[in-house]
Amino acid sequence: MPSWARIVCTALCAAALLGVGGCASQTPVRIAPAQQLFHDQLFQPPAKPIDTRQVFAISPAMREYVRHEIGNASPGRDPRRLLFDALYQRDKLQLDYDAAITRNASETFAARAGNCLSLAIMTAALARELNMPVVFQQIDVDTVWSRAGTLYFAANHVNLTLGRPRSDRNPYTIYGMDDANVLTVDFVPVPPKARDAAKPLEEHTVLAMYLNNRAAELLSVGEVDDAYWAARRAAEVDPLLLNVYNTLGVIYQQRGSQEAAEQALRYAHAQAPDNTIYLSNLAQTLENEHKLDEAAALRARLAQLEPYPPFYFFNQGQEAMQAGEYVRARRLFERELERVPDYHEFHFWLAVANYHLGNLRAADNHMKLAMQNSTTRGTHDLYSAKLDRLRADEARQRASPPRAAQ
């Protein structure tokens, strides 16, 4: 069974959870009994200390950029607009979206790439160097799902707004954060209705989301010990971020401590009983502990809330592919794409199914869409190489007798 996580700002600039990062349905809850949910004895010490001061820290290169490109604005020029233009214009910072990892401010600036949380953190660091107030915002948009092996990630979205620089006479007063003065920085298109309903986020919550993202990303590459310490620190930074306890639960699952996983997931589930991610992970843990009656009740509730969970048709399509049932696989992948039209992996596997059916033109089209919708540089390059191979096959097919398509 898969483990479900949430992350802030991964695919399509969303906030993601294994439950990692921010959750659109997040509401304030009581402080968790943190020490009861931490089990340090199960893990080796972290490879390096977690220094939260580095998340928003500005590097010398960033300071130089601000000084030479933005800080010396001519009279009458709004420095917010200069920063805004630098973020979006290709001849300026030349930023790329890359969901492979959640970076801190200086790492994002150095790479000129990041997911939406990374880009928001970098923008906030640059803005503060310019003495601008910033407000992070949670945007309620459709959850975007992705996966890494048996881990599934739900991504939501975060952006930020820039106010006018603080008054030189009173640097401790935030000036110009009313609707007429703010400038919203966003790295993906957001519907006006969702933007209007944006919810402000405290900086400590954003910091916890960053740590929670890192925990999920570390877990996805098998670094379970470091993932634990990142999630633990996230819970300390913001004990009200429920997704952290879901992440801890999945980490305990991976470490083989089902009792610890149950504790963390029961806490998250108690605060948000209808959250399908918490429900699924808790049910899986109870099944691992052979508490089958309670697990069955949770599964029944989960089926009511979400009859066709994310990747439901995709996973069936994968099974059909393994059985050589390419027509059925194509149909199932198409059903999944009806729900999530822009997810790159669905297009990739639809391309593979069409390739096996001899439909090279359709395979070419979906491989191109997979490349265009890829969220990391690595997957983009992979799909690009496969697209080149497909087009070479198409050229060979045109030079040979036609093959019947199904």
Summary of the structure (lengths in Angstrom):
residues: 406
radius of gyration: 23.0
end to end distance: 33.4
largest distance: 80.1
contacts: 1426
relative contact order: 0.13
helix: 54%
strand: 11%
